[in-house]
Amino acid sequence: MEGLATNYKNHLEQLKGAIQESELLAQYLENETDDLYKQMIDAFEPHILELYELVAEKSPLQLVSLESELLDSGFEGLFLPRILGYSVLRGELDENYKYKRPQDHFKKILNTICESANFDLIKMRIGQTVQVGFSLSSDIWLTNLMEHLTNKKVKSFLNLQKVDKLRDLNNRIALYNSYKKQFHNQNFLTAEFPTNISELKVLGSSLISFLKYRANRKYKNESVLPHLDELIANEGLHNDPDFLEIMMITGMFYEVSDTSRKTISEIFDKLRTTDEQFANKYFQHLLYIYRSEIEITPDADKRMSKIINKKVNDEVSSYYNLMDEVHTKGYVHEDTITAVKEYADKHKGLSIENECLRDGIFGYCESFLNNLDTDSYHEYFEINKVYTSYINTFYNQKFNQNIKDLSIRYINKLMDVYTDKRGRDYQDIKKFVTSTFRDLGFKTEKELTEMFKTKK
């Protein structure tokens, strides 16, 4: 974690000053009505949010420091319900949907709320958040929290948030997933960078989640790069199995220094020559990355290909030699399709290498169609021939289903735009889909008829 930069601190001080000098606060202190506090929320929280989003975009490692500054009583409890939610969702969970580690920051924010002069108004905005946080915490943690509270009104409120039905795992999962959706488009993730093996064991998985999240959303990561360079340079971490995925994600998605790239390459070289299982471990991690929410772009594969030393004769080199051809000629080129088929035929159908290859190729298919506008639907008609070639190459049910889902999603977008059943566009789409989807087994005759049936 980083301390809060001076410019952000100055901005916070200005906001705090504006709150304390406002006529709204003066009126509220005199009357203490719900309506006046709501007006304060409407007047000042958007400005706090603007600063928060700026820090989250440019300096994510300073978020906890920013949140700690917001605990100052001069902010009158504004924005605390939101950062309480952020602290609840940052905690890493085990298979039982319980926190792997005590959430001290959550406790710190909640204690501040409980001690706030505005508790009665703030509590109306945090009920579900506290329920989620309590359900994910251990009984010992909750007992320690409650023991330090003296205000009976506060303790009564918190006790009501300990819901018995959330002791059931399925209920806990349902509530957590429902709650998390409310924060889907909000940027609040941060991370700690380990400095030794012990810290890596504790912080590694949450750091990986942070790095994937930042890479997938194309955030500005200039402030993160020096920490990645320092992490890669730490020789004490190089031989730990948990470090492999961090190196892979860093190499694929972050523009670290040339020194860091060289270091990653050298670590890989050593592991490739000393660990007989390295290739399998590498492809297992790669497949996991492919199947996470992160988008695998050609640039990501190109960056990793440059790191991989092709002079080492193993399956990793073989895979990236093929991917180099995919990137050079394009995945739609006949030579590429032939090369992919030759590679696939050399490996067992369910081999980890072929699984990675199928997911890699599908990533390009998905990226193309997700970015294809509805005016260019004739390009889909053409690219579908390529998709069919890969379907015939891989002969894999999961790949077929993925292409089917992708195609239907795009066709549905077209149907939302081209609604005139007598129009040429609609007729072209109908003719193509009726023929192609039937031949590929995407839809039955009955389903196709229903798809283009006039709704009464």
Secondary structure, 3 states (H helix, E strand, C coil): CCCCCHHHHHHHHHHHHHHHCCHHHHHHHHHCCHHHHHHHHHHHHHHHHHHHHHHHHHCHHHHHHHHHHCCCHHHCCCCHHHHHHHHHHHCCECCCCCECCCCHHHHHHHHHHHHCCCHHHHHHHCHHHHHHHHHHCCHHHHHHHHHCCCCHHHHHHHHHCCCHHHHCHHHHHHHHHHHHHCCCCCCCCCCCCCCCHHHHHHHHHHHHHHHHHHHHCCCCCCCCHHHHHHHHHCHHHCCCCCHHHHHHHHHHHCCCCHHHHHHHHHHHHHHHHHCCCHHHHHHHHHHHHHCCCCCCCHHHHHHHHHHCCCCCCCHHHHHHHHHHHHHHHCCCCHHHHHHHHHHHHHCCCCCHHHHHHHHHHHHHHHHHHHCCCHHHHHHHHHHHHHHHHHHHHHCCHHHHHHHHHHHHHHHHHHHHHCCCCCCHHHHHHHHHHHHHHHHHCCCCHHHHHHHCCCCC
